[in-house]
Amino acid sequence: MLTVRSFVETKFFGVCSYLGYVLRMPSGKIRLYFIYSTLFTVGSPVVIYLTIAFILNLKDYVKGQRSQVWDL
């Protein structure tokens, strides 16, 4: 069964879970920080969030394009 958390992580690029892994923090707290900072600063963290999502997507794309040595 699809839970709300897995739905959110698959639909919203996994930025909070990645930052939680890197910073060793729960991803729920990072989501709350993004939400609160977006409300208080009138949306500027959305640009940061989308930039991180683009970088993560680009990193996954580049990783997928590499050929392995034994694939020759």
HELIX and SHEET records of a PDB file:
HELIX    1   1 VAL A    4  LYS A   11  1                                   8    
HELIX    2   2 VAL A   15  LEU A   23  1                                   9    
HELIX    3   3 SER A   27  PHE A   40  1                                  14    
HELIX    4   4 SER A   44  GLN A   65  1                                  22    
HELIX    5   5 VAL A   69  ASP A   71  5                                   3    
END                                                                             
